[in-house]
Amino acid sequence: MKALRIFLVFPLSLLLLAGCGDNGDDAEVEGPDRRTLISTATVEVETVELIERTIGRISSSSAPSVNAEVTGRILEIHVEEGDNVSRGDLLLEIDPEPYELALASARTDIRRLEALIRSQERELERNRELLEEGFVTQSMFDSAEAEYENLSEQLESARVQVRNAERDLRNTSVTSPVDGAVDERMVSVGDYTQPGQTVFRLVSQDLLRVRLPFPETVSSRLEVGQAVRMRSPLSGNGEVESRISELRPALMGGSRAVEAIVNVENPGGWREGGSVNVDVVVASRENVVVPNQSVVQRPAGEVVYVIENGKAHAREVEVGIRRTSSIEILSGLEEGEEVAVDGAGFLSDGAEIRTSEE
């Protein structure tokens, strides 16, 4: 057993001795790289926008009331509330019979008067010949001429009556004056209408008005003509651009406010009563920007680490507008300089750095 134990240890002793032996090489073993690993970006000039955000309310810029223009009993209604209609679509029908009879009577008067006028023309011509021959007096001729003129005036009046009767007959069919949707129906089949009575209220879905509420503190920054970008959460039409067309005083939560009005053509899918997310560009300027990670808070203030000759140098900066992924730098940096991005928070002034590319 003792011989076996020595045999097992002996090879291990040889290995230890071999490891302690001098192999004749004096190469130095390098230590760990203690430079801070970062990523960098080049300072660029971009258009920086000052945005005021709000939620806009969609309304129709055209909400006409459809009124009856004749008296009569409603025979049929062709649309219901919520239906989409196009200009000229038939909405309801009023009993046309009284107006068909009135039109027929007016046309009969025209035919009667035209026959009387033809007869009176012949009579007038005979009286003119007899007057020249001395068989009738001037007063008799004047009387015949006056009768002709009277019949001519009656004919013109009858023609006006025909046009009125034709118009009344057309108005027994009530049609839509615009492309839109039926917002409200005020009558039912069997009701009697009166001229001027509202029978439908429509809303146009083509031209829309978006109302943007803002607190009074923002009003000094708003102007007519400022660019507006709108997005509907329920529509897949993307971003719609327009401009402020009007500013109005308003009340919001019992406090004074301002309401911006934006007129826009319906991009499709927008409806009255809906809402949109709105960005109003109240200011725009060209300035240098850096990624958000580049700006680091230090006791002295906000700094950006500028990379020069493999080292990071802290530079105090004045920041402006903070965006989703970048920050505007008002002073302290120049276009084209290289700055630290990822890892900037671990740097100190004068620290040696290495980049991911290295």
BELLINNOR-V518984 format. One record per residue. PHI is phi in radians with two decimals (* if undefined). OMEGA is omega in radians with two decimals (* if undefined). Layout:
phi=PHI omega=OMEGA
phi=PHI omega=OMEGA
//
This chain:
phi=* omega=-3.13
phi=-1.17 omega=-3.14
phi=-1.10 omega=3.13
phi=-1.12 omega=-3.14
phi=-1.12 omega=3.12
phi=-1.17 omega=-3.13
phi=-1.13 omega=-3.12
phi=-1.29 omega=-3.11
phi=-1.39 omega=-3.02
phi=-1.03 omega=3.11
phi=-1.05 omega=3.11
phi=-1.13 omega=3.12
phi=-1.12 omega=3.11
phi=-1.11 omega=3.14
phi=-1.14 omega=3.12
phi=-1.12 omega=3.12
phi=-1.15 omega=3.13
phi=-1.14 omega=3.14
phi=-1.21 omega=-3.12
phi=-1.52 omega=-3.09
phi=-1.31 omega=3.13
phi=-1.50 omega=-3.13
phi=-1.59 omega=3.07
phi=1.53 omega=-3.14
phi=-1.70 omega=3.12
phi=-1.93 omega=-3.10
phi=-1.14 omega=3.14
phi=-1.45 omega=3.07
phi=-1.58 omega=-3.10
phi=-1.27 omega=3.09
phi=-1.45 omega=-3.13
phi=-1.19 omega=3.10
phi=-1.34 omega=-3.08
phi=-1.66 omega=3.07
phi=-1.23 omega=-3.10
phi=-1.38 omega=3.14
phi=-1.46 omega=-3.12
phi=-2.44 omega=2.90
phi=-1.98 omega=-3.06
phi=-2.24 omega=3.07
phi=-2.56 omega=3.11
phi=-1.66 omega=3.14
phi=-1.15 omega=-3.12
phi=-2.17 omega=3.06
phi=-1.68 omega=3.13
phi=-2.36 omega=3.03
phi=-1.39 omega=-3.12
phi=-1.89 omega=-3.10
phi=-1.97 omega=3.00
phi=-1.61 omega=-3.00
phi=-1.93 omega=2.93
phi=-1.97 omega=-3.07
phi=-1.87 omega=3.09
phi=-2.76 omega=3.06
phi=-1.96 omega=-3.11
phi=-1.60 omega=3.12
phi=-1.93 omega=-3.08
phi=-1.52 omega=3.00
phi=-2.39 omega=3.13
phi=-1.46 omega=3.09
phi=-1.33 omega=3.10
phi=-2.37 omega=3.13
phi=-2.29 omega=-3.05
phi=-1.32 omega=2.98
phi=-1.67 omega=3.12
phi=-1.65 omega=-3.07
phi=-1.95 omega=3.01
phi=-1.27 omega=-3.14
phi=-1.96 omega=3.11
phi=-2.39 omega=3.06
phi=-1.53 omega=3.09
phi=2.91 omega=3.14
phi=-1.57 omega=-3.14
phi=-1.31 omega=-3.14
phi=-1.59 omega=-3.05
phi=-2.72 omega=3.06
phi=-2.04 omega=-3.00
phi=-1.79 omega=-3.10
phi=-2.35 omega=3.09
phi=-2.21 omega=3.14
phi=-1.04 omega=-3.13
phi=1.66 omega=3.14
phi=-1.23 omega=3.02
phi=-1.47 omega=-3.13
phi=-2.30 omega=3.06
phi=-1.92 omega=3.12
phi=-0.98 omega=3.12
phi=1.63 omega=3.11
phi=-1.15 omega=-3.14
phi=-1.31 omega=-3.12
phi=-1.73 omega=3.10
phi=-2.69 omega=-3.14
phi=-2.17 omega=3.07
phi=-1.82 omega=-3.12
phi=-0.87 omega=-3.06
phi=-1.55 omega=-2.99
phi=-0.99 omega=-3.13
phi=-1.04 omega=-3.10
phi=-1.44 omega=3.01
phi=-1.15 omega=3.12
phi=-1.16 omega=3.13
phi=-1.11 omega=3.12
phi=-1.17 omega=3.13
phi=-1.11 omega=3.13
phi=-1.14 omega=-3.14
phi=-1.15 omega=3.12
phi=-1.21 omega=3.07
phi=-1.14 omega=3.09
phi=-1.06 omega=3.13
phi=-1.11 omega=-3.14
phi=-1.10 omega=3.11
phi=-1.10 omega=-3.11
phi=-1.19 omega=3.11
phi=-1.10 omega=3.11
phi=-1.18 omega=3.12
phi=-1.10 omega=-3.13
phi=-1.17 omega=3.12
phi=-1.09 omega=3.11
phi=-1.16 omega=-3.12
phi=-1.20 omega=3.08
phi=-1.08 omega=3.12
phi=-1.11 omega=3.12
phi=-1.09 omega=-3.12
phi=-1.14 omega=3.14
phi=-1.16 omega=3.09
phi=-1.10 omega=3.14
phi=-1.12 omega=3.11
phi=-1.16 omega=3.11
phi=-1.16 omega=3.14
phi=-1.17 omega=3.10
phi=-1.12 omega=3.14
phi=-1.19 omega=3.14
phi=-1.55 omega=3.08
phi=1.49 omega=-3.13
phi=-1.52 omega=3.06
phi=-2.25 omega=3.14
phi=-1.51 omega=3.12
phi=-1.11 omega=-3.12
phi=-1.17 omega=3.10
phi=-1.15 omega=3.10
phi=-1.12 omega=-3.14
phi=-1.09 omega=3.13
phi=-1.14 omega=3.11
phi=-1.15 omega=3.13
phi=-1.17 omega=3.11
phi=-1.12 omega=3.11
phi=-1.11 omega=3.11
phi=-1.11 omega=3.14
phi=-1.15 omega=3.12
phi=-1.13 omega=3.10
phi=-1.13 omega=3.12
phi=-1.12 omega=3.12
phi=-1.18 omega=3.09
phi=-1.10 omega=3.12
phi=-1.14 omega=3.12
phi=-1.11 omega=3.10
phi=-1.12 omega=3.12
phi=-1.14 omega=3.09
phi=-1.13 omega=3.06
phi=-1.13 omega=3.11
phi=-1.08 omega=3.10
phi=-1.13 omega=3.14
phi=-1.09 omega=3.10
phi=-1.12 omega=3.14
phi=-1.14 omega=3.10
phi=-1.11 omega=3.12
phi=-1.12 omega=3.12
phi=-1.07 omega=3.13
phi=-1.14 omega=3.09
phi=-1.07 omega=-3.07
phi=-1.30 omega=3.01
phi=-1.25 omega=3.02
phi=-1.82 omega=-3.10
phi=-1.56 omega=-3.08
phi=-2.06 omega=-3.12
phi=-1.38 omega=3.12
phi=-1.44 omega=-3.07
phi=-2.50 omega=2.91
phi=-1.40 omega=-3.11
phi=-3.12 omega=3.14
phi=-2.38 omega=3.12
phi=-1.37 omega=-3.13
phi=-1.53 omega=-3.09
phi=-2.71 omega=3.04
phi=-2.00 omega=-3.04
phi=-1.83 omega=-3.05
phi=-2.29 omega=3.10
phi=-2.34 omega=3.09
phi=-1.06 omega=-3.13
phi=1.73 omega=3.09
phi=-1.17 omega=3.03
phi=-1.77 omega=-3.13
phi=-1.66 omega=3.04
phi=-2.21 omega=3.11
phi=-0.98 omega=-3.14
phi=1.61 omega=-3.13
phi=-1.28 omega=3.11
phi=-1.34 omega=-3.13
phi=-1.91 omega=3.08
phi=-2.46 omega=2.93
phi=-2.14 omega=-3.10
phi=-1.89 omega=2.98
phi=-2.24 omega=3.10
phi=-1.40 omega=3.12
phi=-1.75 omega=-3.13
phi=-1.49 omega=3.13
phi=-1.85 omega=-3.07
phi=-2.03 omega=3.08
phi=-2.14 omega=3.14
phi=-1.89 omega=-3.12
phi=-1.78 omega=-3.07
phi=-1.98 omega=3.13
phi=-1.48 omega=3.08
phi=-2.41 omega=3.03
phi=-1.19 omega=-3.09
phi=-1.06 omega=-3.13
phi=-1.13 omega=-3.13
phi=-1.61 omega=-2.97
phi=-1.01 omega=-3.11
phi=-1.17 omega=-3.12
phi=-1.70 omega=-3.11
phi=-1.65 omega=3.11
phi=-2.50 omega=3.03
phi=-1.12 omega=3.13
phi=1.76 omega=3.13
phi=-1.17 omega=-3.11
phi=-1.21 omega=-3.13
phi=-2.28 omega=3.06
phi=-2.08 omega=-3.02
phi=-2.19 omega=3.11
phi=-2.38 omega=3.11
phi=-1.66 omega=-3.13
phi=-1.17 omega=-3.09
phi=-1.84 omega=-3.10
phi=-2.14 omega=3.13
phi=-1.72 omega=-3.08
phi=-1.51 omega=-3.12
phi=1.30 omega=-3.05
phi=-1.61 omega=3.11
phi=-1.95 omega=-3.11
phi=-1.83 omega=3.07
phi=-2.73 omega=3.13
phi=-2.48 omega=3.09
phi=-1.17 omega=-3.13
phi=-1.82 omega=-3.08
phi=-2.82 omega=3.05
phi=-2.14 omega=-3.10
phi=-2.30 omega=3.00
phi=-1.21 omega=-3.10
phi=-2.68 omega=3.05
phi=-2.09 omega=3.13
phi=-2.44 omega=-3.12
phi=1.13 omega=-3.13
phi=1.44 omega=-3.13
phi=-1.95 omega=3.11
phi=-1.16 omega=-3.10
phi=-2.61 omega=3.08
phi=-2.34 omega=-3.14
phi=-2.10 omega=3.08
phi=-1.63 omega=-3.11
phi=-1.90 omega=3.11
phi=-2.17 omega=3.07
phi=-1.72 omega=-3.05
phi=-2.63 omega=3.02
phi=-1.34 omega=-3.10
phi=-1.12 omega=3.13
phi=-1.32 omega=-3.11
phi=1.98 omega=3.12
phi=1.63 omega=3.09
phi=-1.48 omega=-3.12
phi=-2.33 omega=3.11
phi=-1.01 omega=-3.12
phi=1.63 omega=3.12
phi=-1.39 omega=-3.13
phi=-2.27 omega=3.10
phi=-2.40 omega=3.01
phi=-1.49 omega=-2.95
phi=-2.22 omega=2.96
phi=-2.01 omega=3.06
phi=-1.87 omega=-3.14
phi=-1.48 omega=-3.09
phi=-1.55 omega=3.10
phi=-2.74 omega=3.13
phi=-2.57 omega=-3.13
phi=-2.66 omega=3.08
phi=-1.65 omega=3.14
phi=-2.75 omega=3.12
phi=-1.38 omega=3.12
phi=-2.33 omega=3.06
phi=-2.35 omega=3.06
phi=-1.06 omega=-3.12
phi=-0.97 omega=-3.08
phi=-1.17 omega=-3.08
phi=-1.29 omega=-3.09
phi=-1.57 omega=-3.06
phi=-2.09 omega=3.11
phi=-1.48 omega=3.08
phi=-2.20 omega=-3.14
phi=-0.93 omega=-3.12
phi=-1.38 omega=-3.11
phi=2.32 omega=-3.13
phi=-1.52 omega=-3.09
phi=-2.26 omega=2.99
phi=-2.19 omega=-3.13
phi=-1.62 omega=3.12
phi=-1.57 omega=-3.08
phi=-1.66 omega=3.10
phi=-2.46 omega=3.07
phi=0.94 omega=3.06
phi=1.34 omega=3.12
phi=-2.23 omega=3.13
phi=-1.76 omega=-3.14
phi=-2.07 omega=-3.12
phi=-1.20 omega=3.14
phi=-2.26 omega=3.09
phi=-1.21 omega=-3.10
phi=-2.31 omega=3.00
phi=-1.86 omega=-3.07
phi=-1.65 omega=3.11
phi=-2.06 omega=-3.07
phi=-1.32 omega=3.08
phi=-1.72 omega=3.13
phi=-1.85 omega=-3.07
phi=-1.06 omega=-3.06
phi=-2.15 omega=-3.10
phi=-2.57 omega=-3.12
phi=-2.28 omega=3.07
phi=-1.32 omega=3.09
phi=-1.93 omega=-3.10
phi=-1.38 omega=3.13
phi=-2.73 omega=3.09
phi=1.98 omega=3.13
phi=-2.32 omega=3.09
phi=-2.12 omega=3.11
phi=-1.05 omega=3.09
phi=1.66 omega=3.11
phi=-1.23 omega=3.13
phi=-1.74 omega=-3.08
phi=-2.22 omega=3.10
phi=-1.33 omega=3.12
phi=-2.08 omega=3.09
phi=-1.16 omega=-3.11
phi=1.62 omega=-3.11
phi=-1.07 omega=-3.12
phi=-1.18 omega=-3.13
phi=-1.70 omega=-3.06
phi=-1.59 omega=2.97
phi=-2.31 omega=-3.08
phi=-1.08 omega=3.12
phi=1.54 omega=-3.11
phi=-1.17 omega=3.06
phi=-1.37 omega=-3.05
phi=-2.30 omega=2.93
phi=-2.42 omega=-3.08
phi=-1.81 omega=-3.13
phi=-1.11 omega=3.12
phi=-1.17 omega=3.10
phi=-1.16 omega=*
//
